[in-house]
Amino acid sequence: MAMLAQPFPNYLHDRFRAWKLAKYDDSRAWYARLMSEGQHPRAMLISCCDSRLDTVSIFGAEPGDLFVVRNIANLVPPHAPDQNHHGTSAAVEYAVNVLKVAHIVIVGHSNCGGVEACHDMCSGAAPELEKSTSFIGRWMDILRPGYDRVHDEKEEREVALVSLGHEAVRTSLRNLATFPFVEESVKAGMLTLHGAWIDIANADMYGMDPATEQFSRL
């Protein structure tokens, strides 16, 4: 099959050059240190791919501060050593066993397309996502048990999506706990797990109380 790649987009090239002039040239020594000494981030963030949610900027991170994984609806699958492809699980393993991060934070957000897809699939409104060929549907199967836990037919759609978005964070935290090396690090006091949900429109962040699993504004 012929390669489908095209020349690099000009607007991204221009932004790279601007970044290099504005950021890199003033921090050459820091980038050299990062290369020679490796990365030592304090925290791993697992957030959504959504282009409206830039956790690196939100938390004011500099290169080397955060180990970031982004996927649809900020989900962590259950521990499943089945020799299939597990990108998020591999990143968790690397963060915990190699980088020795002190924190893993699951960051959900408002108006998440993945959460909406799960809601519609599970409610029967999106039968195309039930097909075995749907990558989105099969990924959102991770959240299907969460939909069953929080589904309330009396809730308005907007409220239901917020509830399911919160549940996506809880589901990921529960699934993280199924990884033996995560459990061991938590028990040893070397790792803590956290949940957060951000309302993009209002720039409000809600943290999850580990005791009650309820969210309140921080």
C-alpha positions, 0 to 999 in steps of 0.5 A: 500500500502506498504511503498516505502521508502528506507534507507537514501542515504549514500552520503547525510548522509555524507554531513549532517555530514560534514555540522554539523561539519563545520557549526553547531558546530560553530554556536550552539548559533545562531541556538538555538536563531533561534529556541527560537525567531523564524524566521524574514527573510527580504525577500521572494524569489520565484525561480525555482526548477532547481538544477543549481540555488541556490539562497541561495548561490548566495545571501550569505544567512545565516539561518534565512535570506531568506524565499524561495519557489522553484517551476517549472519556479518560477511561482505564480498563480493568487489569487484563493480561491477555496479550492484546494491545493495552496502551493505557494499561502500559502507560500505567505500568510504566508510570508506577513501576518505572517512573514511580509517580506519587499520584495518579489523577483521573480527570473527567470533564463536562460535555464529553463526547465519549460519555455521551456515546456511552449513554446513547449506546446503552440507552439504545439510541446509538445501535451503530455503536453496538457493532463489533466493528465500532472501536468507540463502542467497544472502548465505551464498554468499559463504562457500560457497568457504570451506566447501569449503576447511575442510570435514572430514567427520570433524569434529564439528559444533561443531568444524566450526562454529568452523572455518567461523567462522574461515574467514568472517573469512579470507574477508572479509579476502581479499575486502577485498583485491579492492577496488582502493582498499583494496589501494592504501591498504594498499600506501601504508601508510595502512590495515591489515586485521585479523581477530578471533574472539570466544568469547562464552560465555568472553569470549575473543578470538582474533586472526588471524596474517596470516602463517599465517592461524591464530587464537590467543587474545589 
